[in-house]
């Protein structure tokens, strides 16, 4: 049996699946039910001076009638009494000693950081997560992303936390920056034991075009919120991988952003995460989604002969390169499996209107399988993306007789590039 246990910055858990700091980790009752369902850890909904939240507070994008591909919230930190929160954290950790309980914190002053950290440590929690990412409400008060976007402030507050804490400190980074590296390194200079990312992305989810109002509405007004869900996964993967491939960084990473199933989790692990946090999918489907995530990860590890998580963490990082190092002489063309093609013609429309006009109807009108003009096909794989039939269209390498050549080699060493399609 593959070993799913993990150690993320000194925080151990029986599997890498943690609830992210959000409504699903709002109370002891919820976190305990999540642990019963199979979650390995939970990051408690952010504690600070309790606030009054608004109504309503959630919004979602709908793609072809399916809600939740992108999710948005304008909810802030805990609105529950601190004494109640700290008591429930203590009770939860006592009941589940082998599960990871991480306390998310967000306060303003140095004295508050010292006080909240002491109270969190006293609960028996396994670690802290400093919320430097909230993109609405709290940042206007000088917290959240207002801290995360300023490396100097990030470093300073992180150093306070590490000084006051006797348990590991993770720094939750904001994606609302142009380059994640300076912010990850700021956390490292402050002494963080690891980082978690990404937090939500500053956004407006939608406009009610009949009421002429932004959603979600609070009376007749709204505000920007935090974007999350499956739609943000590509951004999260990029930022996680950017830190993981930086040899001078080297801190453990807890990956967050659009984890909807075990395959998503595997992608984060292969790009350097040693734990993965989930929020939106739990909000939409419930705690039991972790069952499929655990089973899928276990089967994947068995199939690929990974005995433990450390064997697979970061294994895809060597494939992450700068554009200038890609082989410009590597060539593929689309191949359509006639036995699988249903003749929907979607690939023809996509290629004709959105790509390179190399897929055409068959000259024999009785045959609905399209024809690929390989001399014009550039292997962009748009046809493969729009095809509704799994494995019907494949991209196969062409032996074009040209030796490997990157743009950097072409510029600096004069290596020849193959002719562009349509140039013959």
Beta strands, then each sheet from edge to edge (+ up, - down):
strand 1: 6-8
strand 2: 11-13
strand 3: 17-19
strand 4: 41-47
strand 5: 58-63
strand 6: 66-73
strand 7: 100-105
strand 8: 127-131
strand 9: 168-172
strand 10: 194-197
strand 11: 201-203
strand 12: 206-208
strand 13: 213-215
strand 14: 225-228
strand 15: 252-256
strand 16: 273-278
strand 17: 332-336
strand 18: 359-360
strand 19: 371-372
strand 20: 393-397
sheet 1: 1+ 2-
sheet 2: 3+ 4+ 7+ 8+ 9+ 10+ 15+ 16+ 3+
sheet 3: 5+ 6- 14+ 11-
sheet 4: 12+ 13-
sheet 5: 17+ 20-
sheet 6: 18+ 19-
end
